[in-house]
Structures are given as structure tokens and as C-alpha cells.
Amino acid sequence: MSDQKKMAIIATKGTLDWAYPPLILATTAAALDYDVSIFWTFYGLQVVKKQRDLKISPLGNPAMPMPVPMPVLVQAIPGMEAMATVMMKDKMKKKGVASIDDLMELAIEAEIKMIACQMTVDLFDFKHEELLDELEYAGAAKFFEEAGEADITLYI
Amino acid sequence: MADKHLDAKGLNCPLPILKAKKALKDMQPGQILSIEATDPGSAKDFESFCAQTGNKMAKASENGDVFYYEIEKQ
């Protein structure tokens, strides 16, 4: 056994806000000399698309801060999701928060192992060409190989 | 006198740490990396970073909104 610390993450969510935790934690762990792997499954695959179009929705997200109080029915009006996404990206830029594109680039540079769930790829009719070239494709057993040796395992 | 300087002002978590890690990579043991940051979380973060990577926090100070660190690569 090597004394290299390991972390394994399952990333299951595909909205802009939920794309952050796996990438922030993975890149930071890599900076702390962890050997890191991320298993992207279900909606998490949206984050590893080459052309990603991540959105944030105020709908069903009562904790999201809004500039003005907004009834749920107003939040359901077409265009509200796009507006919330633009506002959030703008705010992140102003506060010096990295973009998902930047974090993904840093993650790849840090040689974080990226595994995509082949079952979900089939389920959503994704093609490997649509997804990042750095991915390897596997199933749940591969995750256990990673997580079984990990010091930290997170389900996000 | 620092051997290398990292301006991490205006950057938020985890960017200052990631950039510091990158900067340290090309440095020799004993060399000093100085860092300026405005993220108030960076004080604890750089402390933890040093504790976990075995580098030494040689200096940490604060001047208004700017935090200043010197990390000695081990």
C-alpha cells in the first residue's frame, strides 16, 4: 500500500450550482497531494460534456437568494431560469469565483481521474464524442475499486 | 526577500490555493513564495495547506483587506 492519500467522489448533479462542489473539492484535494477520482453519473454527465450549458433554477430551490421576493409562479415564467443563470454567473465573476470551465481545466491539468458511468451514457443517449476526451467509461464496480482504497469518499 | 510572488487578490476559494500549489511546483526547497490575497478564508486555508503539504508558513500578516503570506517550500 502506498501512503498516497486518496479521495473518491460520485458526482450526480448537473446544474450550475451543483457542478461546483465536486470540482472545488477535487482540485483542492489534488493541490493537497491527494490522488483523486470523480465518478460522473446521471445528471453529473452534463458537467463533463464538451459543450456544457449548465443552468441554475430558482424553481424548487427556495434557498436561492433572489434580488427581490418572487412568488414561485413567477419563477416558473419562461426566461426566468436563463435570467437566474446569467445573474449567478455575473455574481460569481464579480466575486472572483472560478468558472466551471476553469475548474474543469485545472482538474484535468491536475490529472484527476475522470470516470463516466457508461450505463447513464447509454440511458441518456450520449455519445463518447460529446463528452470530454479525458473520461474513461466504467460501471459501479470501478467506483468501488477507487472508493475501496480511498481515505475520503463523497457522494454529491 | 521572496523568490517568487503570487498575486491572488480578487480570487476566491479554491483559486488562491490552486495557484499557490502550481507556483510551488517549480520552486526549490528553502525558497520562499510570497502571496497576496483578499479572500478572508485564505488565512485558515493556507495554514491547512501548509500543514497538509509539509510546507512552512514563514510569515502571515494582514494589512486592511489584503492578506500577505510567505510560504517556504520544504
gemmi code that builds the backbone of each chain (N, CA, C; Angstrom):
import gemmi

chains = {
    "A": [
        ("MET", (0.854, -1.203, 0.000), (0.000, 0.000, 0.000), (0.884, 1.245, 0.000)),
        ("SER", (0.617, 2.169, -0.868), (1.353, 3.433, -0.844), (0.733, 4.327, 0.227)),
        ("ASP", (1.490, 5.342, 0.666), (0.922, 6.233, 1.671), (0.265, 7.446, 1.007)),
        ("GLN", (0.107, 7.380, -0.299), (-0.594, 8.437, -1.034), (-2.052, 8.494, -0.569)),
        ("LYS", (-2.490, 9.694, -0.169), (-3.889, 9.824, 0.254), (-4.787, 9.789, -0.980)),
        ("LYS", (-5.981, 9.237, -0.794), (-6.894, 9.118, -1.935), (-8.270, 9.659, -1.607)),
        ("MET", (-8.919, 10.236, -2.626), (-10.309, 10.668, -2.457), (-11.102, 10.209, -3.674)),
        ("ALA", (-12.300, 9.717, -3.412), (-13.197, 9.300, -4.489), (-14.521, 10.038, -4.347)),
        ("ILE", (-14.973, 10.644, -5.443), (-16.224, 11.413, -5.413), (-17.194, 10.821, -6.425)),
        ("ILE", (-18.467, 10.723, -6.033), (-19.522, 10.441, -7.017), (-20.233, 11.756, -7.259)),
        ("ALA", (-20.276, 12.209, -8.496), (-20.943, 13.473, -8.832), (-22.188, 13.165, -9.648)),
        ("THR", (-23.353, 13.477, -9.060), (-24.614, 13.049, -9.688), (-25.478, 14.199, -10.194)),
        ("LYS", (-25.019, 15.428, -9.972), (-25.916, 16.545, -10.276), (-25.390, 17.417, -11.408)),
        ("GLY", (-26.318, 18.003, -12.159), (-25.908, 18.681, -13.386), (-26.359, 20.121, -13.523)),
        ("THR", (-26.649, 20.784, -12.397), (-26.964, 22.212, -12.508), (-25.692, 23.002, -12.209)),
        ("LEU", (-25.703, 24.269, -12.591), (-24.505, 25.101, -12.424), (-24.035, 25.131, -10.968)),
        ("ASP", (-24.970, 25.319, -10.047), (-24.587, 25.400, -8.631), (-24.006, 24.079, -8.124)),
        ("TRP", (-24.591, 22.974, -8.567), (-24.128, 21.675, -8.079), (-22.914, 21.144, -8.829)),
        ("ALA", (-22.508, 21.828, -9.873), (-21.284, 21.419, -10.567), (-20.066, 21.849, -9.763)),
        ("TYR", (-20.242, 22.843, -8.896), (-19.108, 23.376, -8.143), (-18.516, 22.444, -7.086)),
        ("PRO", (-19.346, 21.897, -6.176), (-18.728, 21.131, -5.076), (-17.755, 20.028, -5.517)),
        ("PRO", (-18.126, 19.166, -6.492), (-17.148, 18.126, -6.831), (-15.850, 18.711, -7.391)),
        ("LEU", (-15.961, 19.774, -8.195), (-14.756, 20.315, -8.829), (-13.901, 21.115, -7.849)),
        ("ILE", (-14.540, 21.849, -6.945), (-13.766, 22.593, -5.940), (-13.032, 21.616, -5.028)),
        ("LEU", (-13.757, 20.607, -4.555), (-13.137, 19.662, -3.621), (-12.067, 18.812, -4.306)),
        ("ALA", (-12.332, 18.419, -5.535), (-11.362, 17.570, -6.241), (-10.076, 18.337, -6.534)),
        ("THR", (-10.193, 19.570, -7.014), (-8.984, 20.334, -7.351), (-8.207, 20.680, -6.079)),
        ("THR", (-8.925, 21.012, -5.016), (-8.238, 21.326, -3.759), (-7.531, 20.087, -3.219)),
        ("ALA", (-8.211, 18.951, -3.262), (-7.588, 17.707, -2.791), (-6.331, 17.408, -3.598)),
        ("ALA", (-6.401, 17.631, -4.900), (-5.217, 17.393, -5.737), (-4.081, 18.324, -5.309)),
        ("ALA", (-4.423, 19.577, -4.966), (-3.404, 20.531, -4.507), (-2.813, 20.093, -3.169)),
        ("LEU", (-3.570, 19.314, -2.413), (-3.092, 18.797, -1.129), (-2.470, 17.405, -1.292)),
        ("ASP", (-2.143, 17.087, -2.534), (-1.444, 15.834, -2.871), (-2.296, 14.578, -2.742)),
        ("TYR", (-3.601, 14.735, -2.784), (-4.462, 13.545, -2.849), (-4.472, 13.017, -4.284)),
        ("ASP", (-4.624, 11.718, -4.385), (-4.900, 11.086, -5.659), (-6.433, 11.067, -5.757)),
        ("VAL", (-6.993, 11.741, -6.758), (-8.452, 11.973, -6.778), (-9.109, 11.318, -7.984)),
        ("SER", (-10.276, 10.723, -7.750), (-11.079, 10.281, -8.889), (-12.505, 10.770, -8.714)),
        ("ILE", (-13.121, 11.128, -9.838), (-14.536, 11.533, -9.819), (-15.303, 10.586, -10.734)),
        ("PHE", (-16.354, 10.024, -10.180), (-17.237, 9.152, -10.946), (-18.466, 9.980, -11.331)),
        ("TRP", (-18.574, 10.323, -12.595), (-19.681, 11.172, -13.065), (-20.839, 10.299, -13.491)),
        ("THR", (-21.967, 10.480, -12.854), (-23.114, 9.633, -13.196), (-24.409, 10.451, -13.226)),
        ("PHE", (-25.432, 9.896, -13.853), (-26.691, 10.609, -14.037), (-26.471, 12.051, -14.489)),
        ("TYR", (-27.071, 13.026, -13.812), (-27.013, 14.403, -14.342), (-25.603, 14.982, -14.258)),
        ("GLY", (-24.756, 14.324, -13.486), (-23.358, 14.753, -13.412), (-22.690, 14.736, -14.787)),
        ("LEU", (-23.210, 13.907, -15.690), (-22.625, 13.845, -17.036), (-22.720, 15.187, -17.769)),
        ("GLN", (-23.709, 15.998, -17.389), (-23.852, 17.322, -18.028), (-22.598, 18.169, -17.820)),
        ("VAL", (-21.915, 17.921, -16.708), (-20.740, 18.733, -16.361), (-19.525, 18.316, -17.195)),
        ("VAL", (-19.527, 17.079, -17.682), (-18.366, 16.609, -18.449), (-18.635, 16.590, -19.962)),
        ("LYS", (-19.702, 17.293, -20.373), (-19.927, 17.451, -21.816), (-18.909, 18.460, -22.359)),
        ("LYS", (-18.497, 18.260, -23.610), (-17.575, 19.235, -24.216), (-18.269, 20.587, -24.335)),
        ("GLN", (-19.508, 20.584, -24.797), (-20.283, 21.821, -24.888), (-21.241, 21.835, -23.707)),
        ("ARG", (-20.754, 22.318, -22.579), (-21.678, 22.275, -21.444), (-22.485, 23.555, -21.386)),
        ("ASP", (-23.741, 23.379, -20.977), (-24.663, 24.513, -20.904), (-25.390, 24.393, -19.572)),
        ("LEU", (-24.653, 24.669, -18.502), (-25.208, 24.449, -17.167), (-26.066, 25.630, -16.741)),
        ("LYS", (-27.168, 25.308, -16.109), (-28.093, 26.357, -15.685), (-28.385, 26.219, -14.204)),
        ("ILE", (-28.910, 27.305, -13.683), (-29.349, 27.267, -12.291), (-30.826, 27.646, -12.305)),
        ("SER", (-31.613, 26.992, -11.475), (-33.033, 27.294, -11.489), (-33.516, 27.741, -10.112)),
        ("PRO", (-34.228, 28.868, -10.063), (-34.812, 29.273, -8.781), (-35.965, 28.350, -8.392)),
        ("LEU", (-36.534, 27.645, -9.392), (-37.677, 26.755, -9.133), (-37.246, 25.563, -8.293)),
        ("GLY", (-38.004, 25.271, -7.267), (-37.681, 24.120, -6.426), (-36.423, 24.361, -5.624)),
        ("ASN", (-36.005, 25.623, -5.535), (-34.750, 25.966, -4.861), (-35.010, 27.174, -3.953)),
        ("PRO", (-35.818, 26.960, -2.917), (-36.255, 28.096, -2.095), (-35.109, 28.788, -1.362)),
        ("ALA", (-33.937, 28.143, -1.288), (-32.813, 28.752, -0.570), (-32.033, 29.717, -1.452)),
        ("MET", (-32.360, 29.755, -2.754), (-31.582, 30.620, -3.645), (-31.921, 32.083, -3.384)),
        ("PRO", (-30.899, 32.907, -3.082), (-31.178, 34.307, -2.816), (-31.680, 35.011, -4.090)),
        ("MET", (-32.755, 35.746, -3.981), (-33.293, 36.483, -5.122), (-33.165, 37.979, -4.841)),
        ("PRO", (-32.946, 38.775, -5.897), (-32.807, 40.223, -5.679), (-34.069, 40.840, -5.095)),
        ("VAL", (-35.209, 40.340, -5.534), (-36.484, 40.788, -4.957), (-37.321, 39.559, -4.639)),
        ("PRO", (-38.161, 39.617, -3.610), (-39.002, 38.454, -3.302), (-39.848, 38.081, -4.524)),
        ("MET", (-39.887, 36.808, -4.841), (-40.550, 36.397, -6.068), (-41.415, 35.175, -5.815)),
        ("PRO", (-42.716, 35.291, -6.090), (-43.568, 34.108, -5.882), (-43.152, 32.973, -6.811)),
        ("VAL", (-43.384, 31.755, -6.360), (-42.964, 30.578, -7.126), (-43.535, 30.593, -8.547)),
        ("LEU", (-44.786, 31.046, -8.692), (-45.388, 31.039, -10.030), (-44.662, 31.986, -10.984)),
        ("VAL", (-44.117, 33.066, -10.443), (-43.338, 33.997, -11.273), (-42.039, 33.325, -11.711)),
        ("GLN", (-41.466, 32.535, -10.784), (-40.215, 31.845, -11.104), (-40.389, 30.839, -12.232)),
        ("ALA", (-41.650, 30.419, -12.466), (-41.906, 29.418, -13.493), (-42.073, 30.034, -14.884)),
        ("ILE", (-42.115, 31.374, -14.958), (-42.282, 32.046, -16.251), (-41.076, 31.747, -17.151)),
        ("PRO", (-41.318, 31.479, -18.450), (-40.200, 31.200, -19.351), (-39.177, 32.340, -19.308)),
        ("GLY", (-37.912, 31.985, -19.312), (-36.873, 33.010, -19.296), (-36.314, 33.256, -17.908)),
        ("MET", (-37.056, 32.834, -16.881), (-36.582, 33.076, -15.516), (-35.317, 32.275, -15.215)),
        ("GLU", (-35.279, 31.050, -15.745), (-34.109, 30.199, -15.497), (-32.871, 30.813, -16.153)),
        ("ALA", (-33.056, 31.284, -17.387), (-31.944, 31.917, -18.104), (-31.476, 33.157, -17.356)),
        ("MET", (-32.444, 33.907, -16.846), (-32.104, 35.137, -16.138), (-31.332, 34.816, -14.851)),
        ("ALA", (-31.818, 33.825, -14.118), (-31.145, 33.434, -12.866), (-29.725, 32.957, -13.163)),
        ("THR", (-29.560, 32.240, -14.281), (-28.241, 31.723, -14.648), (-27.286, 32.866, -14.968)),
        ("VAL", (-27.759, 33.827, -15.747), (-26.920, 34.980, -16.104), (-26.537, 35.758, -14.849)),
        ("MET", (-27.530, 35.945, -13.966), (-27.271, 36.698, -12.732), (-26.226, 35.999, -11.869)),
        ("MET", (-26.365, 34.674, -11.751), (-25.438, 33.916, -10.915), (-24.029, 33.956, -11.495)),
        ("LYS", (-23.904, 33.778, -12.805), (-22.574, 33.794, -13.443), (-21.928, 35.163, -13.270)),
        ("ASP", (-22.741, 36.191, -13.397), (-22.262, 37.558, -13.252), (-21.726, 37.792, -11.844)),
        ("LYS", (-22.515, 37.328, -10.877), (-22.142, 37.488, -9.474), (-20.842, 36.738, -9.169)),
        ("MET", (-20.734, 35.532, -9.705), (-19.538, 34.723, -9.473), (-18.294, 35.403, -10.035)),
        ("LYS", (-18.443, 35.980, -11.206), (-17.324, 36.664, -11.846), (-16.875, 37.837, -10.976)),
        ("LYS", (-17.852, 38.604, -10.509), (-17.549, 39.775, -9.679), (-16.832, 39.388, -8.395)),
        ("LYS", (-17.186, 38.228, -7.853), (-16.613, 37.810, -6.566), (-15.347, 36.983, -6.736)),
        ("GLY", (-14.865, 36.884, -7.953), (-13.616, 36.147, -8.171), (-13.763, 34.640, -8.015)),
        ("VAL", (-14.991, 34.134, -8.217), (-15.204, 32.678, -8.159), (-14.873, 32.094, -9.533)),
        ("ALA", (-14.131, 31.023, -9.541), (-13.724, 30.399, -10.814), (-14.948, 29.930, -11.587)),
        ("SER", (-14.846, 29.924, -12.917), (-15.930, 29.357, -13.720), (-15.772, 27.835, -13.728)),
        ("ILE", (-16.847, 27.149, -14.097), (-16.779, 25.682, -14.180), (-15.761, 25.276, -15.256)),
        ("ASP", (-15.716, 26.026, -16.355), (-14.736, 25.727, -17.409), (-13.316, 25.782, -16.844)),
        ("ASP", (-13.034, 26.835, -16.059), (-11.690, 26.980, -15.474), (-11.378, 25.828, -14.517)),
        ("LEU", (-12.349, 25.518, -13.659), (-12.114, 24.459, -12.669), (-11.902, 23.110, -13.345)),
        ("MET", (-12.682, 22.879, -14.418), (-12.531, 21.607, -15.130), (-11.144, 21.531, -15.758)),
        ("GLU", (-10.696, 22.649, -16.303), (-9.358, 22.694, -16.910), (-8.288, 22.394, -15.855)),
        ("LEU", (-8.445, 23.004, -14.669), (-7.496, 22.778, -13.580), (-7.541, 21.325, -13.116)),
        ("ALA", (-8.745, 20.757, -13.092), (-8.903, 19.364, -12.657), (-8.180, 18.419, -13.620)),
        ("ILE", (-8.317, 18.700, -14.903), (-7.688, 17.848, -15.911), (-6.168, 17.997, -15.839)),
        ("GLU", (-5.744, 19.251, -15.656), (-4.306, 19.526, -15.532), (-3.717, 18.803, -14.315)),
        ("ALA", (-4.514, 18.707, -13.237), (-4.052, 18.050, -12.013), (-4.149, 16.525, -12.116)),
        ("GLU", (-4.494, 16.045, -13.307), (-4.597, 14.614, -13.583), (-5.583, 13.898, -12.669)),
        ("ILE", (-6.675, 14.578, -12.377), (-7.749, 13.931, -11.631), (-8.388, 12.895, -12.546)),
        ("LYS", (-8.580, 11.717, -11.994), (-9.129, 10.640, -12.813), (-10.631, 10.854, -12.993)),
        ("MET", (-11.061, 10.901, -14.242), (-12.472, 11.144, -14.545), (-13.085, 9.865, -15.113)),
        ("ILE", (-14.091, 9.379, -14.418), (-14.763, 8.159, -14.879), (-16.224, 8.494, -15.151)),
        ("ALA", (-16.716, 8.134, -16.321), (-18.132, 8.366, -16.625), (-18.874, 7.049, -16.552)),
        ("CYS", (-20.076, 7.129, -16.012), (-20.913, 5.937, -15.873), (-21.466, 5.551, -17.239)),
        ("GLN", (-21.015, 4.419, -17.753), (-21.430, 4.004, -19.093), (-22.934, 3.737, -19.156)),
        ("MET", (-23.505, 3.231, -18.073), (-24.945, 2.962, -18.061), (-25.728, 4.243, -18.292)),
        ("THR", (-25.328, 5.348, -17.625), (-26.055, 6.605, -17.800), (-25.796, 7.207, -19.177)),
        ("VAL", (-24.591, 6.986, -19.694), (-24.291, 7.454, -21.051), (-25.292, 6.813, -22.024)),
        ("ASP", (-25.523, 5.511, -21.855), (-26.492, 4.797, -22.696), (-27.910, 5.304, -22.448)),
        ("LEU", (-28.238, 5.478, -21.171), (-29.582, 5.894, -20.790), (-29.965, 7.220, -21.447)),
        ("PHE", (-29.040, 8.152, -21.451), (-29.330, 9.487, -21.996), (-28.938, 9.623, -23.472)),
        ("ASP", (-28.544, 8.504, -24.087), (-28.137, 8.529, -25.497), (-27.018, 9.518, -25.777)),
        ("PHE", (-26.086, 9.623, -24.862), (-24.909, 10.465, -25.116), (-23.921, 9.662, -25.962)),
        ("LYS", (-23.135, 10.379, -26.729), (-22.050, 9.724, -27.470), (-20.739, 10.114, -26.805)),
        ("HIS", (-19.782, 9.189, -26.839), (-18.490, 9.485, -26.205), (-17.857, 10.746, -26.796)),
        ("GLU", (-18.130, 11.013, -28.091), (-17.549, 12.203, -28.739), (-18.068, 13.498, -28.120)),
        ("GLU", (-19.276, 13.442, -27.544), (-19.845, 14.656, -26.947), (-19.217, 14.963, -25.601)),
        ("LEU", (-18.564, 13.963, -25.026), (-18.037, 14.107, -23.669), (-16.520, 14.300, -23.706)),
        ("LEU", (-15.978, 14.807, -22.626), (-14.545, 15.114, -22.558), (-13.686, 13.908, -22.931)),
        ("ASP", (-12.611, 14.181, -23.653), (-11.734, 13.098, -24.108), (-11.020, 12.418, -22.938)),
        ("GLU", (-10.904, 13.123, -21.819), (-10.148, 12.598, -20.671), (-10.916, 11.515, -19.910)),
        ("LEU", (-12.187, 11.301, -20.249), (-13.001, 10.348, -19.482), (-12.656, 8.909, -19.807)),
        ("GLU", (-12.758, 8.060, -18.786), (-12.812, 6.635, -19.073), (-14.213, 6.163, -18.693)),
        ("TYR", (-14.651, 5.084, -19.293), (-16.032, 4.643, -19.105), (-16.062, 3.333, -18.335)),
        ("ALA", (-16.911, 3.311, -17.313), (-16.976, 2.109, -16.488), (-18.294, 2.087, -15.730)),
        ("GLY", (-18.432, 1.100, -14.865), (-19.650, 0.955, -14.092), (-19.380, 1.030, -12.610)),
        ("ALA", (-20.380, 0.625, -11.833), (-20.310, 0.778, -10.383), (-19.122, 0.041, -9.769)),
        ("ALA", (-18.769, -1.106, -10.348), (-17.665, -1.885, -9.774), (-16.360, -1.085, -9.797)),
        ("LYS", (-16.185, -0.294, -10.859), (-14.974, 0.516, -10.981), (-14.950, 1.575, -9.867)),
        ("PHE", (-16.137, 2.118, -9.553), (-16.174, 3.093, -8.464), (-15.704, 2.457, -7.160)),
        ("PHE", (-16.129, 1.219, -6.913), (-15.723, 0.574, -5.658), (-14.226, 0.308, -5.625)),
        ("GLU", (-13.655, 0.077, -6.793), (-12.203, -0.103, -6.830), (-11.524, 1.188, -6.354)),
        ("GLU", (-12.054, 2.333, -6.795), (-11.495, 3.633, -6.389), (-11.809, 3.916, -4.921)),
        ("ALA", (-13.095, 3.771, -4.574), (-13.539, 4.153, -3.226), (-13.014, 3.212, -2.151)),
        ("GLY", (-12.808, 1.960, -2.529), (-12.342, 0.969, -1.561), (-10.985, 1.327, -0.976)),
        ("GLU", (-10.177, 2.024, -1.752), (-8.840, 2.402, -1.277), (-8.809, 3.843, -0.795)),
        ("ALA", (-9.951, 4.546, -0.870), (-9.943, 5.992, -0.603), (-10.014, 6.299, 0.886)),
        ("ASP", (-9.342, 7.392, 1.262), (-9.429, 7.884, 2.634), (-10.705, 8.694, 2.810)),
        ("ILE", (-11.137, 9.328, 1.718), (-12.342, 10.160, 1.751), (-13.215, 9.779, 0.564)),
        ("THR", (-14.491, 9.558, 0.829), (-15.431, 9.278, -0.251), (-16.631, 10.188, -0.094)),
        ("LEU", (-16.989, 10.858, -1.167), (-18.116, 11.793, -1.099), (-19.133, 11.476, -2.180)),
        ("TYR", (-20.394, 11.581, -1.803), (-21.493, 11.453, -2.764), (-22.109, 12.836, -2.903)),
        ("ILE", (-22.017, 13.388, -4.107), (-22.512, 14.758, -4.298), (-23.589, 14.766, -5.374)),
    ],
    "B": [
        ("MET", (13.493, 38.413, 1.407), (13.060, 38.651, 0.015), (12.531, 37.337, -0.581)),
        ("ALA", (11.349, 37.403, -1.106), (10.744, 36.186, -1.657), (11.363, 35.831, -3.010)),
        ("ASP", (11.380, 34.546, -3.314), (11.914, 34.093, -4.589), (10.879, 34.171, -5.706)),
        ("LYS", (9.618, 34.137, -5.284), (8.531, 34.193, -6.265), (7.345, 34.866, -5.607)),
        ("HIS", (6.559, 35.594, -6.406), (5.389, 36.262, -5.840), (4.120, 35.824, -6.574)),
        ("LEU", (3.076, 35.605, -5.796), (1.778, 35.256, -6.382), (0.760, 36.307, -5.966)),
        ("ASP", (0.180, 36.962, -6.964), (-0.880, 37.927, -6.685), (-2.215, 37.208, -6.816)),
        ("ALA", (-2.824, 36.881, -5.683), (-4.107, 36.172, -5.699), (-5.232, 37.109, -5.255)),
        ("LYS", (-4.986, 38.404, -5.365), (-6.013, 39.369, -4.942), (-7.227, 39.266, -5.865)),
        ("GLY", (-8.400, 39.307, -5.272), (-9.641, 39.248, -6.056), (-10.084, 37.828, -6.373)),
        ("LEU", (-9.232, 36.853, -6.092), (-9.604, 35.459, -6.376), (-10.249, 34.824, -5.156)),
        ("ASN", (-11.198, 33.938, -5.427), (-11.902, 33.285, -4.337), (-11.591, 31.793, -4.314)),
        ("CYS", (-11.920, 31.172, -3.194), (-11.682, 29.747, -2.964), (-12.176, 28.909, -4.129)),
        ("PRO", (-11.452, 27.930, -4.632), (-10.152, 27.444, -4.155), (-8.967, 28.008, -4.952)),
        ("LEU", (-9.193, 29.067, -5.743), (-8.149, 29.505, -6.674), (-6.815, 29.899, -6.026)),
        ("PRO", (-6.821, 30.661, -4.892), (-5.520, 31.006, -4.309), (-4.680, 29.772, -3.969)),
        ("ILE", (-5.312, 28.749, -3.439), (-4.601, 27.515, -3.079), (-4.080, 26.803, -4.332)),
        ("LEU", (-4.942, 26.721, -5.341), (-4.539, 26.018, -6.563), (-3.363, 26.731, -7.225)),
        ("LYS", (-3.423, 28.071, -7.230), (-2.338, 28.835, -7.863), (-1.049, 28.743, -7.047)),
        ("ALA", (-1.198, 28.709, -5.724), (-0.012, 28.586, -4.870), (0.658, 27.230, -5.095)),
        ("LYS", (-0.159, 26.200, -5.179), (0.371, 24.848, -5.412), (1.172, 24.811, -6.713)),
        ("LYS", (0.589, 25.437, -7.734), (1.229, 25.477, -9.045), (2.556, 26.234, -8.975)),
        ("ALA", (2.539, 27.362, -8.260), (3.743, 28.189, -8.157), (4.857, 27.438, -7.421)),
        ("LEU", (4.479, 26.705, -6.381), (5.472, 25.988, -5.570), (6.125, 24.839, -6.338)),
        ("LYS", (5.376, 24.336, -7.302), (5.831, 23.162, -8.052), (7.208, 23.386, -8.686)),
        ("ASP", (7.421, 24.565, -9.245), (8.689, 24.825, -9.936), (9.757, 25.399, -9.006)),
        ("MET", (9.506, 25.430, -7.705), (10.475, 26.048, -6.798), (11.327, 24.990, -6.085)),
        ("GLN", (12.443, 25.449, -5.550), (13.358, 24.547, -4.845), (13.097, 24.612, -3.335)),
        ("PRO", (13.379, 23.507, -2.610), (13.232, 23.546, -1.148), (14.031, 24.703, -0.554)),
        ("GLY", (13.433, 25.400, 0.400), (14.096, 26.535, 1.029), (13.724, 27.866, 0.397)),
        ("GLN", (13.184, 27.813, -0.829), (12.773, 29.059, -1.475), (11.447, 29.553, -0.901)),
        ("ILE", (11.246, 30.852, -1.009), (10.064, 31.475, -0.407), (9.096, 31.948, -1.493)),
        ("LEU", (7.832, 31.565, -1.319), (6.764, 32.074, -2.181), (5.965, 33.089, -1.374)),
        ("SER", (5.901, 34.323, -1.866), (5.056, 35.310, -1.179), (3.713, 35.387, -1.910)),
        ("ILE", (2.671, 35.570, -1.137), (1.309, 35.571, -1.697), (0.533, 36.743, -1.129)),
        ("GLU", (-0.164, 37.443, -2.004), (-1.135, 38.440, -1.554), (-2.512, 37.936, -1.926)),
        ("ALA", (-3.448, 38.004, -0.980), (-4.808, 37.534, -1.240), (-5.810, 38.450, -0.554)),
        ("THR", (-7.025, 38.465, -1.092), (-8.079, 39.260, -0.457), (-9.192, 38.382, 0.109)),
        ("ASP", (-9.109, 37.078, -0.153), (-10.119, 36.154, 0.359), (-9.890, 35.951, 1.862)),
        ("PRO", (-10.831, 36.403, 2.709), (-10.623, 36.271, 4.156), (-10.510, 34.813, 4.608)),
        ("GLY", (-11.051, 33.884, 3.798), (-10.935, 32.462, 4.134), (-9.528, 31.933, 3.900)),
        ("SER", (-8.711, 32.715, 3.184), (-7.403, 32.205, 2.790), (-6.466, 32.018, 3.984)),
        ("ALA", (-6.686, 32.765, 5.076), (-5.796, 32.657, 6.238), (-5.788, 31.228, 6.775)),
        ("LYS", (-6.981, 30.723, 7.059), (-7.085, 29.341, 7.561), (-6.696, 28.341, 6.485)),
        ("ASP", (-7.057, 28.669, 5.246), (-6.797, 27.734, 4.154), (-5.309, 27.527, 3.909)),
        ("PHE", (-4.557, 28.613, 3.909), (-3.116, 28.465, 3.675), (-2.432, 27.759, 4.848)),
        ("GLU", (-2.967, 28.001, 6.042), (-2.459, 27.287, 7.223), (-2.658, 25.771, 7.027)),
        ("SER", (-3.882, 25.399, 6.634), (-4.195, 23.980, 6.411), (-3.380, 23.415, 5.256)),
        ("PHE", (-3.229, 24.236, 4.230), (-2.458, 23.803, 3.059), (-1.029, 23.444, 3.485)),
        ("CYS", (-0.428, 24.318, 4.278), (0.946, 24.073, 4.730), (1.009, 22.831, 5.624)),
        ("ALA", (0.046, 22.722, 6.540), (0.042, 21.582, 7.461), (-0.052, 20.263, 6.692)),
        ("GLN", (-0.794, 20.262, 5.597), (-1.020, 19.006, 4.878), (0.008, 18.715, 3.808)),
        ("THR", (0.665, 19.746, 3.298), (1.635, 19.505, 2.227), (3.069, 19.532, 2.750)),
        ("GLY", (3.231, 19.829, 4.057), (4.564, 19.817, 4.643), (5.377, 21.063, 4.353)),
        ("ASN", (4.755, 22.085, 3.772), (5.466, 23.344, 3.559), (5.356, 24.203, 4.812)),
        ("LYS", (6.204, 25.226, 4.890), (6.250, 26.003, 6.125), (5.702, 27.409, 5.921)),
        ("MET", (4.754, 27.784, 6.780), (4.253, 29.157, 6.745), (5.266, 30.019, 7.488)),
        ("ALA", (6.063, 30.757, 6.733), (7.137, 31.538, 7.353), (6.626, 32.873, 7.869)),
        ("LYS", (5.566, 33.375, 7.252), (5.049, 34.678, 7.666), (3.587, 34.793, 7.236)),
        ("ALA", (2.768, 35.354, 8.100), (1.370, 35.618, 7.740), (0.985, 36.937, 8.379)),
        ("SER", (0.526, 37.866, 7.568), (0.108, 39.146, 8.137), (-1.086, 39.685, 7.364)),
        ("GLU", (-1.640, 40.748, 7.886), (-2.864, 41.295, 7.312), (-2.720, 42.803, 7.315)),
        ("ASN", (-3.057, 43.402, 6.182), (-2.986, 44.853, 6.086), (-4.274, 45.348, 5.438)),
        ("GLY", (-5.212, 45.772, 6.278), (-6.522, 46.175, 5.747), (-7.221, 44.971, 5.154)),
        ("ASP", (-7.535, 45.047, 3.858), (-8.250, 43.955, 3.203), (-7.309, 42.951, 2.547)),
        ("VAL", (-6.025, 43.206, 2.632), (-5.080, 42.324, 1.940), (-4.323, 41.444, 2.935)),
        ("PHE", (-4.318, 40.163, 2.628), (-3.592, 39.194, 3.452), (-2.266, 38.881, 2.760)),
        ("TYR", (-1.214, 38.765, 3.557), (0.107, 38.503, 2.995), (0.706, 37.264, 3.654)),
        ("TYR", (1.207, 36.374, 2.827), (1.799, 35.141, 3.350), (3.161, 34.901, 2.709)),
        ("GLU", (4.026, 34.266, 3.463), (5.265, 33.756, 2.883), (5.342, 32.276, 3.212)),
        ("ILE", (5.386, 31.476, 2.161), (5.462, 30.021, 2.350), (6.848, 29.547, 1.918)),
        ("GLU", (7.498, 28.837, 2.831), (8.813, 28.285, 2.498), (8.631, 26.852, 2.022)),
        ("LYS", (9.075, 26.604, 0.821), (8.927, 25.251, 0.285), (9.871, 24.294, 1.010)),
        ("GLN", (9.334, 23.136, 1.389), (10.163, 22.164, 2.112), (10.611, 21.050, 1.168)),
    ],
}
model = gemmi.Model(1)
for chain_id, residues in chains.items():
    chain = gemmi.Chain(chain_id)
    for i, (resn, *xyz) in enumerate(residues, 1):
        res = gemmi.Residue()
        res.name, res.seqid = resn, gemmi.SeqId(i, " ")
        for name, pos in zip(("N", "CA", "C"), xyz):
            atom = gemmi.Atom()
            atom.name, atom.element = name, gemmi.Element(name[0])
            atom.pos, atom.b_iso = gemmi.Position(*pos), 0.0
            res.add_atom(atom)
        chain.add_residue(res)
    model.add_chain(chain)
structure = gemmi.Structure()
structure.add_model(model)
structure.setup_entities()
